[in-house]
Amino acid sequence: MLDALRRTRRTASQTDLPASRRHANVRGAFALAPHASVADAIVVLVDDVSTTGATLNACAAVLLTAGAREVRALIVARALTRTR
């Protein structure tokens, strides 16, 4: 296990935001940790709940930019949105 990411700024809780604002909320909120190297690695992110995927996408973008070959995600639960 590697603590490869760090938060660069505080963000509002994702649970308090509508889906349409979640990506903007976490954009630029993560960076590669100073000691981390992910070059050519397959990285697996672990998260408890994924609703829109905004946090996972923001983290994956940082890791891919840092040279990760691939980013995968393991989640405990996936929240479904109602279409009505």
N, C-alpha and C positions, 0 to 999 in steps of 0.2 A: 504494500500500500504506500502511496506517495501523496502527500498533501501538495498537489501541483498547482492549485489555484488559490488566489487570495482575493478578498473583496476590496475594491478600490474606493468605494463610497457606500454610504448608507442608502438603502432603498426602502420604499414603502412596502409593507407586507403584500405579497402577491394575492393573498386571500381576500384582501380588502379592495382589490381592483377588478374592474370588469375585464373580460378577456381581451378586449380591444386595446387596453392600456398596458398589459403585462410585458409585452416585448420592449416597449419604450422604457419602461420602468427599470429593466435590468440591462439595457444596452450600455456598454462601457463600464459596467459595475464589477467586472472581474478581470484579473490579469494573471499571468503566469507568476508563480512564487519565485523569488530570487534564486533559490537553491534547486529549483526543479529543471529537469531536462526530459523532454518528451519526444525528442527527435527520432523519427522513424518508429515510434512505439504505437502499439494498439492500446488505447486508453479506454478504460471502462469507468463511466460515471455511475455513482449509486445515489439514488434519490428516493425519498419515501413516497411522495405522491406527484404525479404529473397530470396537470390539467390542460394547459395550452402548450406545454413544452418550452415556454419562453426561457426559463432558467437553464434548462438543459441545452437549448440552442445557443444561448449566450456563452455558456461554458465551453461547449464544443467548438465554437468559432475561435475562441482564444487558443485552445489546444491545437487546432488545425493550423492556425497562423504560426504557432510556435514549432510546427514541424511534425506533429503527430501524424502517423500514417492513416490511422482510422480512429474514430471515437464511437463507442457503443454506450448504451445506457441500460442499466438495470433499475427497475422501479418496483416498489412494493404494491402500489395501487395506481390505477389510471382512472381519473375522474371523467365521467361521461357528461357531455352537455346535452341538454334536451333540445330537440328541434320541434318546434310547435308553431 
